[in-house]
Amino acid sequence: MTNMNRENRLPLADIVKRIIGHEAALATDTPKFEVHWDREWPLLDKLMASARSGTLKVYERGTFQSIAPGKLPPPTLLMNREAYLSDVDAWLDLHEPHTPFRFHPAEQDLIEHDRNPIYPGNSVMTNLKTTANSNVVHHLANGRRTNVLTAEIERAVEQVGSTDTSAVLHYLRERADNQAGPFTGVMPNGSLKYTDDYGQPKTLSRDALGQRLKRR
């Protein structure tokens, strides 16, 4: 059942960025920019086609008003209309079953983002969370944990050619200033504001970034 809360919605274009950003972060044999190039527009076109056929309901931004399939705007505007993340998960199950990303993964695939690293081969899962308000990350078979910032941090490391916290933070701060990707701005204390996998506002501090870089 769709959770009728506008905080659980995102524009179609942002939905695709989250999905493909996750895929790019996991890519090992393909350059990350190629993953974005090859997958973003086709997936967005597929989502918009489903909206036009009525198999994915979309909404005017900031309202509970859904848009009838016959009254949808052109693609340049439709990509900024919103869909509920639970509806997108159901759509992925049906139309993209091989795409691993889900906005609300099953409970057994979730683990609290705590200070303890997850080691490869460790099958013990603790501190499971199902609340959409927790800063949930994805637990992967290779022991890495990912969330919406993973692709951003990986891209920053590639661009600056270093895992130095100051260098990576400088790159990410520029993206936050431009409100690029999941970033929405910079706090007065220097922490970066971003929107997490559930559409909730979060912040990334310098210390938290440093810890993530150490765990790479």
C-alpha positions in Angstrom: 0.0 0.0 0.0 1.3 3.4 -0.9 2.3 5.6 2.1 0.4 8.8 1.4 3.1 11.1 2.6 4.7 13.6 0.2 8.1 13.0 1.9 8.0 9.5 0.5 8.0 10.8 -3.1 10.7 12.0 -5.5 10.7 13.4 -9.0 11.2 10.7 -11.7 14.5 12.2 -12.7 15.8 12.0 -9.1 14.5 8.5 -8.7 16.6 7.4 -11.7 19.7 9.2 -10.4 19.4 7.2 -7.1 18.9 3.9 -8.9 21.7 4.4 -11.4 24.0 6.0 -8.8 23.7 2.8 -6.8 24.5 0.7 -9.9 27.5 2.9 -10.7 28.9 2.5 -7.2 28.8 -1.2 -7.5 30.3 -1.3 -11.0 33.7 -3.0 -11.2 34.3 -3.7 -14.9 32.6 -0.6 -16.4 33.6 3.0 -15.8 31.0 4.7 -13.6 30.3 7.5 -16.2 29.5 4.8 -18.7 26.9 3.2 -16.3 25.2 6.6 -16.0 25.5 7.3 -19.8 24.1 3.9 -20.8 21.4 3.5 -18.1 20.0 6.9 -17.0 18.0 8.0 -20.0 16.7 4.5 -21.0 15.4 3.9 -17.5 13.9 7.4 -17.3 12.1 6.8 -20.6 10.8 3.5 -19.4 9.5 5.1 -16.2 7.8 7.9 -18.2 6.3 5.3 -20.6 4.8 3.5 -17.7 3.4 6.8 -16.4 1.7 7.4 -19.8 0.3 3.9 -19.9 -1.1 4.3 -16.3 1.0 1.5 -14.8 2.9 4.1 -12.6 1.0 6.8 -11.0 2.6 10.3 -10.9 1.8 13.4 -9.0 2.1 17.1 -9.2 5.0 18.3 -7.1 4.1 19.4 -3.6 0.4 18.2 -3.8 -1.6 15.0 -3.4 -3.0 15.5 -6.9 -2.3 12.6 -9.2 -2.1 13.2 -13.0 -4.3 11.2 -15.3 -2.3 9.4 -18.0 -4.0 11.3 -20.8 -3.1 14.7 -19.2 0.6 14.2 -18.6 3.0 17.0 -19.7 5.8 16.5 -22.3 8.9 14.6 -21.2 10.9 17.6 -20.2 8.3 18.4 -17.6 7.1 14.9 -16.8 10.6 13.9 -15.6 10.1 16.4 -12.7 6.7 15.0 -11.6 6.8 12.8 -8.6 6.1 9.1 -7.8 5.8 7.3 -4.5 9.0 5.3 -3.7 6.9 2.3 -2.7 5.2 2.4 -6.1 8.6 2.6 -7.8 9.8 -0.4 -5.8 6.7 -2.3 -7.1 7.5 -1.1 -10.6 11.1 -2.3 -10.3 10.0 -5.7 -9.1 7.8 -6.0 -12.2 9.8 -4.2 -14.9 13.4 -4.3 -13.7 13.7 -7.4 -11.6 17.4 -7.6 -12.2 18.0 -4.1 -10.8 19.2 -4.6 -7.2 18.4 -1.2 -5.8 15.1 -0.7 -3.9 14.2 2.3 -1.9 12.7 0.2 0.9 14.7 -3.1 0.9 13.4 -6.1 2.8 14.3 -6.2 6.5 16.9 -8.9 6.1 18.9 -6.6 3.7 19.0 -3.7 6.1 21.4 -2.9 8.9 21.8 0.1 11.1 24.6 2.6 10.0 26.6 2.2 13.2 30.3 2.6 14.0 31.1 -1.1 13.6 32.5 -2.1 10.1 30.9 -5.0 8.3 33.5 -7.6 7.3 33.4 -9.9 4.3 32.1 -13.3 5.3 30.4 -12.0 8.5 26.9 -13.5 8.4 25.8 -11.9 11.7 23.2 -9.3 11.1 22.4 -7.0 14.1 20.5 -3.8 14.8 18.0 -4.4 12.0 15.9 -1.3 11.1 12.8 -1.0 9.1 11.9 2.6 9.9 12.0 5.0 6.9 13.5 7.6 9.2 16.7 5.7 10.0 19.8 6.3 8.1 19.7 2.9 6.5 22.4 1.5 4.3 22.5 -1.6 2.1 24.4 -4.6 3.2 26.3 -6.3 0.3 27.7 -9.7 -0.1 31.3 -8.3 -0.3 30.9 -6.6 3.1 30.5 -3.1 1.8 27.7 -0.8 2.9 26.2 1.7 0.5 23.6 4.4 0.6 22.8 7.4 -1.6 26.2 9.0 -0.9 28.3 6.1 -2.0 28.4 7.0 -5.6 29.0 10.6 -4.8 32.0 9.8 -2.6 33.4 7.3 -5.1 33.1 9.9 -7.9 34.9 12.5 -5.7 37.8 10.2 -5.0 38.1 9.5 -8.7 38.0 13.2 -9.6 40.5 14.4 -6.9 42.7 11.3 -7.2 42.9 10.9 -3.5 41.1 9.7 -0.4 42.3 12.7 1.6 39.3 14.0 3.6 39.9 17.7 2.9 40.2 17.1 -0.9 37.1 14.9 -1.1 35.1 17.3 1.1 36.1 20.3 -1.1 34.8 18.5 -4.2 31.6 17.4 -2.4 31.1 20.9 -1.0 31.1 22.3 -4.5 28.4 19.9 -5.5 26.4 20.7 -2.4 26.7 24.5 -3.2 25.3 23.7 -6.6 22.6 21.4 -5.1 23.9 18.6 -7.4 22.8 15.0 -7.0 21.4 14.3 -3.6 22.9 17.4 -2.1 20.8 20.3 -1.0 23.3 22.8 0.4 25.8 23.4 3.1 25.2 24.0 6.9 26.8 27.0 8.7 29.1 24.5 10.4 30.3 23.1 7.1 28.3 19.9 7.1 26.8 19.0 3.8 23.0 18.7 3.5 21.6 15.9 1.4 18.4 13.9 0.9 18.7 10.2 1.8 17.2 7.1 0.1 13.9 7.8 1.7 13.6 11.4 0.8 14.6 12.5 4.3 17.0 15.5 5.0 20.3 14.4 6.4 23.8 16.0 6.9 27.3 14.7 6.3 30.0 16.1 8.6 33.7 16.2 7.9 34.3 13.5 10.6 31.6 11.2 9.1 33.1 11.6 5.7 36.6 10.8 7.1 35.2 7.6 8.6 33.6 6.5 5.4 36.8 7.1 3.5 38.7 5.0 6.0 36.3 2.1 5.4 36.7 2.1 1.6 
